[in-house]
Amino acid sequence: MLQLNGIVGGNNPIKLLPGKSVDVQTIVIDVPNGKKLVLKSLNFLLSNDAFIFKVEALPSTGTFTVRGGAGDLQPNKVLFNNRTGDGVRIFLNIAVTNSARNTRTLNRTSCWLLKLARV
């Protein structure tokens, strides 16, 4: 089991224009051959209900998105299934998108906790 937590941080809140996104965290995870990278649980708190929280495994197409300002979820979502024959290095990216029609502010205290498994 892997645990990933993060906080926006910084000195100032982030202003997001309508429809725009900001990457708030990116890490590297190695996935051995024959294993899957699974998002087991997600707990997050964002400063506005108009925000969309997105977890994506790059370069694969595995993505999990959730709307709203907060959540405590157990999606059990497969983000990457390694059938390549070799180990693969995945870039796990966390982003926030403003779904509102006006500019919204992402507070520095917005935060998240992900639990992932390689199974």
Backbone as CSV, one residue per row, in Angstrom:
resi,resn,N_x,N_y,N_z,CA_x,CA_y,CA_z,C_x,C_y,C_z
1,MET,0.851,-1.179,0.000,0.000,0.000,0.000,0.894,1.238,0.000
2,LEU,0.547,2.189,-0.833,1.240,3.471,-0.897,0.298,4.558,-0.423
3,GLN,0.837,5.541,0.272,0.040,6.657,0.720,0.645,7.930,0.161
4,LEU,-0.197,8.801,-0.358,0.255,10.080,-0.901,-0.623,11.176,-0.339
5,ASN,-0.003,12.150,0.294,-0.779,13.288,0.752,-0.132,14.560,0.239
6,GLY,-0.927,15.602,0.176,-0.411,16.869,-0.309,-1.273,18.029,0.138
7,ILE,-0.698,19.207,0.027,-1.378,20.450,0.354,-0.930,21.485,-0.671
8,VAL,-1.825,22.375,-1.055,-1.490,23.378,-2.066,-0.308,24.214,-1.596
9,GLY,-0.366,24.719,-0.381,0.750,25.468,0.191,1.057,26.763,-0.523
10,GLY,2.297,27.189,-0.439,2.722,28.436,-1.065,2.428,29.642,-0.201
11,ASN,2.670,30.828,-0.770,2.450,32.071,-0.042,1.103,32.708,-0.320
12,ASN,0.493,32.371,-1.463,-0.766,32.990,-1.869,-1.714,31.942,-2.434
13,PRO,-3.025,32.183,-2.320,-3.977,31.286,-2.969,-3.806,31.354,-4.485
14,ILE,-4.317,30.339,-5.182,-4.195,30.264,-6.640,-5.524,30.634,-7.267
15,LYS,-5.517,31.667,-8.130,-6.730,32.060,-8.848,-6.837,31.223,-10.105
16,LEU,-8.002,30.584,-10.277,-8.245,29.752,-11.450,-9.370,30.357,-12.280
17,LEU,-9.058,30.669,-13.525,-10.063,31.191,-14.447,-11.052,30.081,-14.799
18,PRO,-12.226,30.419,-15.307,-13.212,29.400,-15.675,-12.631,28.367,-16.643
19,GLY,-12.838,27.089,-16.336,-12.384,26.003,-17.200,-10.899,25.700,-17.148
20,LYS,-10.142,26.437,-16.372,-8.689,26.236,-16.302,-8.312,25.263,-15.190
21,SER,-7.150,24.621,-15.372,-6.635,23.639,-14.420,-5.266,24.057,-13.915
22,VAL,-4.919,23.509,-12.767,-3.576,23.682,-12.228,-3.121,22.328,-11.686
23,ASP,-1.888,21.937,-12.034,-1.279,20.738,-11.468,-0.772,21.100,-10.080
24,VAL,-1.183,20.331,-9.070,-0.775,20.643,-7.702,0.234,19.649,-7.127
25,GLN,0.385,18.478,-7.789,1.382,17.506,-7.326,1.640,16.482,-8.420
26,THR,2.889,16.100,-8.570,3.270,15.024,-9.482,4.356,14.206,-8.812
27,ILE,4.164,12.886,-8.811,5.188,11.997,-8.270,5.412,10.855,-9.251
28,VAL,6.481,10.109,-9.029,6.820,8.964,-9.863,6.546,7.690,-9.074
29,ILE,5.893,6.722,-9.748,5.631,5.420,-9.136,6.022,4.345,-10.138
30,ASP,6.832,3.397,-9.701,7.191,2.261,-10.554,6.147,1.161,-10.378
31,VAL,5.661,0.647,-11.507,4.680,-0.440,-11.493,5.325,-1.662,-12.147
32,PRO,5.566,-2.727,-11.370,6.191,-3.931,-11.927,5.303,-4.582,-12.994
33,ASN,5.948,-5.358,-13.854,5.220,-6.090,-14.886,4.160,-6.984,-14.246
34,GLY,2.977,-7.013,-14.843,1.898,-7.857,-14.350,1.125,-7.275,-13.188
35,LYS,1.471,-6.066,-12.739,0.779,-5.431,-11.611,-0.092,-4.278,-12.100
36,LYS,-1.077,-3.942,-11.275,-1.955,-2.803,-11.533,-1.707,-1.738,-10.475
37,LEU,-1.831,-0.492,-10.869,-1.819,0.617,-9.914,-3.274,0.995,-9.673
38,VAL,-3.723,0.823,-8.417,-5.130,1.007,-8.082,-5.279,2.124,-7.051
39,LEU,-6.196,3.070,-7.334,-6.561,4.109,-6.373,-7.604,3.501,-5.441
40,LYS,-7.183,3.137,-4.235,-8.064,2.470,-3.280,-8.977,3.468,-2.564
41,SER,-8.407,4.579,-2.083,-9.227,5.563,-1.379,-8.684,6.963,-1.622
42,LEU,-9.581,7.921,-1.457,-9.261,9.331,-1.665,-10.037,10.146,-0.651
43,ASN,-9.339,11.002,0.053,-9.947,11.953,0.970,-9.397,13.313,0.577
44,PHE,-10.289,14.278,0.293,-9.801,15.582,-0.148,-10.690,16.698,0.382
45,LEU,-10.107,17.881,0.500,-10.821,19.078,0.911,-10.285,20.236,0.077
46,LEU,-11.144,20.773,-0.789,-10.794,21.919,-1.621,-11.606,23.119,-1.152
47,SER,-11.145,24.306,-1.468,-11.744,25.517,-0.934,-13.018,25.952,-1.637
48,ASN,-13.486,25.195,-2.650,-14.678,25.608,-3.382,-15.351,24.392,-4.011
49,ASP,-16.686,24.349,-3.961,-17.438,23.226,-4.538,-17.373,23.180,-6.059
50,ALA,-16.947,24.263,-6.709,-16.868,24.304,-8.175,-15.629,23.579,-8.703
51,PHE,-14.734,23.176,-7.837,-13.501,22.532,-8.285,-13.701,21.051,-8.585
52,ILE,-12.967,20.575,-9.578,-12.913,19.163,-9.937,-11.530,18.660,-9.556
53,PHE,-11.478,17.590,-8.778,-10.228,16.975,-8.350,-9.922,15.833,-9.315
54,LYS,-8.703,15.809,-9.852,-8.351,14.825,-10.872,-7.050,14.112,-10.504
55,VAL,-7.079,12.776,-10.583,-5.893,11.938,-10.396,-5.667,11.228,-11.717
56,GLU,-4.456,11.357,-12.280,-4.187,10.684,-13.549,-2.811,10.033,-13.530
57,ALA,-2.756,8.857,-14.164,-1.505,8.117,-14.309,-1.016,8.339,-15.728
58,LEU,0.106,9.004,-15.862,0.638,9.325,-17.190,1.856,8.461,-17.476
59,PRO,2.036,7.938,-18.631,1.379,8.285,-19.888,0.147,7.447,-20.209
60,SER,-0.373,6.654,-19.292,-1.550,5.844,-19.599,-2.798,6.727,-19.631
61,THR,-3.936,6.129,-19.867,-5.192,6.873,-19.918,-5.963,6.772,-18.613
62,GLY,-5.368,6.172,-17.598,-6.053,6.001,-16.315,-6.275,7.318,-15.613
63,THR,-7.562,7.647,-15.392,-7.933,8.910,-14.764,-9.099,8.699,-13.819
64,PHE,-9.073,9.416,-12.698,-10.210,9.455,-11.788,-10.502,10.910,-11.488
65,THR,-11.743,11.333,-11.700,-12.142,12.709,-11.397,-13.358,12.697,-10.482
66,VAL,-13.444,13.723,-9.655,-14.587,13.876,-8.759,-14.879,15.364,-8.597
67,ARG,-16.155,15.702,-8.646,-16.589,17.092,-8.480,-16.898,17.374,-7.019
68,GLY,-16.844,18.646,-6.679,-17.212,19.059,-5.331,-15.996,19.416,-4.508
69,GLY,-16.247,20.082,-3.416,-15.160,20.610,-2.619,-14.565,19.653,-1.613
70,ALA,-15.233,18.513,-1.384,-14.708,17.592,-0.382,-15.242,16.197,-0.656
71,GLY,-14.518,15.206,-0.153,-14.979,13.836,-0.304,-14.123,12.863,0.457
72,ASP,-14.741,11.741,0.792,-14.051,10.617,1.416,-14.547,9.389,0.662
73,LEU,-13.787,8.944,-0.331,-14.246,7.963,-1.303,-13.365,6.715,-1.320
74,GLN,-13.929,5.618,-1.759,-13.195,4.372,-1.986,-13.465,3.941,-3.430
75,PRO,-12.828,4.585,-4.401,-13.145,4.306,-5.802,-12.662,2.954,-6.308
76,ASN,-11.601,2.414,-5.715,-11.020,1.146,-6.179,-10.833,1.169,-7.699
77,LYS,-10.292,2.261,-8.194,-10.144,2.521,-9.629,-8.753,2.108,-10.105
78,VAL,-8.709,1.269,-11.153,-7.432,0.901,-11.762,-6.953,2.073,-12.606
79,LEU,-5.788,2.633,-12.250,-5.219,3.749,-12.998,-4.254,3.274,-14.078
80,PHE,-3.626,2.111,-13.830,-2.697,1.567,-14.818,-2.589,0.065,-14.633
81,ASN,-2.646,-0.662,-15.739,-2.496,-2.116,-15.737,-1.266,-2.437,-16.582
82,ASN,-0.200,-2.874,-15.936,1.057,-3.095,-16.637,1.106,-4.482,-17.272
83,ARG,0.880,-4.509,-18.566,0.993,-5.750,-19.350,2.092,-5.616,-20.402
84,THR,3.092,-4.780,-20.132,4.119,-4.473,-21.131,5.228,-5.514,-21.217
85,GLY,5.400,-6.319,-20.171,6.514,-7.257,-20.138,7.703,-6.710,-19.356
86,ASP,7.669,-5.426,-19.012,8.726,-4.772,-18.223,8.086,-3.915,-17.139
87,GLY,8.912,-3.481,-16.186,8.453,-2.494,-15.222,8.235,-1.160,-15.920
88,VAL,7.254,-0.405,-15.460,6.932,0.881,-16.075,6.934,1.964,-15.003
89,ARG,7.516,3.099,-15.332,7.511,4.259,-14.447,6.329,5.147,-14.831
90,ILE,5.438,5.356,-13.871,4.232,6.156,-14.073,4.402,7.506,-13.376
91,PHE,3.934,8.559,-14.031,3.861,9.875,-13.407,2.446,10.043,-12.897
92,LEU,2.282,10.030,-11.590,0.966,10.210,-10.989,0.782,11.708,-10.766
93,ASN,-0.224,12.271,-11.433,-0.440,13.706,-11.410,-1.765,14.035,-10.729
94,ILE,-1.730,15.034,-9.859,-2.919,15.538,-9.185,-3.170,16.944,-9.720
95,ALA,-4.407,17.195,-10.173,-4.757,18.506,-10.726,-6.116,18.946,-10.202
96,VAL,-6.346,20.248,-10.243,-7.625,20.832,-9.860,-8.095,21.706,-11.012
97,THR,-9.376,21.559,-11.393,-9.973,22.326,-12.489,-11.141,23.142,-11.951
98,ASN,-11.270,24.362,-12.428,-12.393,25.225,-12.074,-13.530,24.979,-13.058
99,SER,-14.641,24.417,-12.594,-15.785,24.144,-13.465,-16.800,25.287,-13.482
100,ALA,-16.541,26.340,-12.726,-17.471,27.479,-12.655,-17.308,28.397,-13.874
101,ARG,-18.244,29.302,-14.025,-18.201,30.278,-15.132,-17.476,31.561,-14.754
102,ASN,-16.974,31.604,-13.533,-16.196,32.757,-13.098,-14.931,32.285,-12.377
103,THR,-14.032,33.202,-12.111,-12.770,32.879,-11.452,-13.024,32.452,-10.011
104,ARG,-12.362,31.393,-9.589,-12.442,30.899,-8.209,-11.034,30.806,-7.640
105,THR,-10.948,30.796,-6.313,-9.661,30.778,-5.633,-9.446,29.454,-4.917
106,LEU,-8.300,28.830,-5.200,-7.887,27.605,-4.527,-7.004,27.998,-3.342
107,ASN,-7.506,27.763,-2.138,-6.771,28.154,-0.932,-5.507,27.332,-0.742
108,ARG,-4.551,27.904,-0.038,-3.291,27.236,0.270,-3.497,26.018,1.154
109,THR,-4.612,25.975,1.914,-4.858,24.874,2.839,-5.630,23.719,2.193
110,SER,-5.983,23.826,0.930,-6.641,22.719,0.239,-5.697,21.516,0.242
111,CYS,-6.237,20.318,0.520,-5.362,19.164,0.745,-6.015,17.866,0.307
112,TRP,-5.229,16.783,0.283,-5.698,15.473,-0.177,-4.857,14.361,0.424
113,LEU,-5.463,13.180,0.482,-4.802,11.962,0.918,-5.277,10.833,0.008
114,LEU,-4.349,10.180,-0.661,-4.655,9.055,-1.539,-4.009,7.807,-0.971
115,LYS,-4.710,6.695,-1.084,-4.142,5.389,-0.779,-4.178,4.592,-2.059
116,LEU,-2.994,4.114,-2.476,-2.836,3.386,-3.724,-2.231,2.019,-3.434
117,ALA,-2.489,1.092,-4.334,-1.904,-0.242,-4.182,-1.393,-0.716,-5.531
118,ARG,-0.296,-1.466,-5.488,0.199,-2.175,-6.673,-0.169,-3.640,-6.449
119,VAL,-1.185,-4.101,-7.168,-1.692,-5.463,-6.965,-1.604,-6.289,-8.221
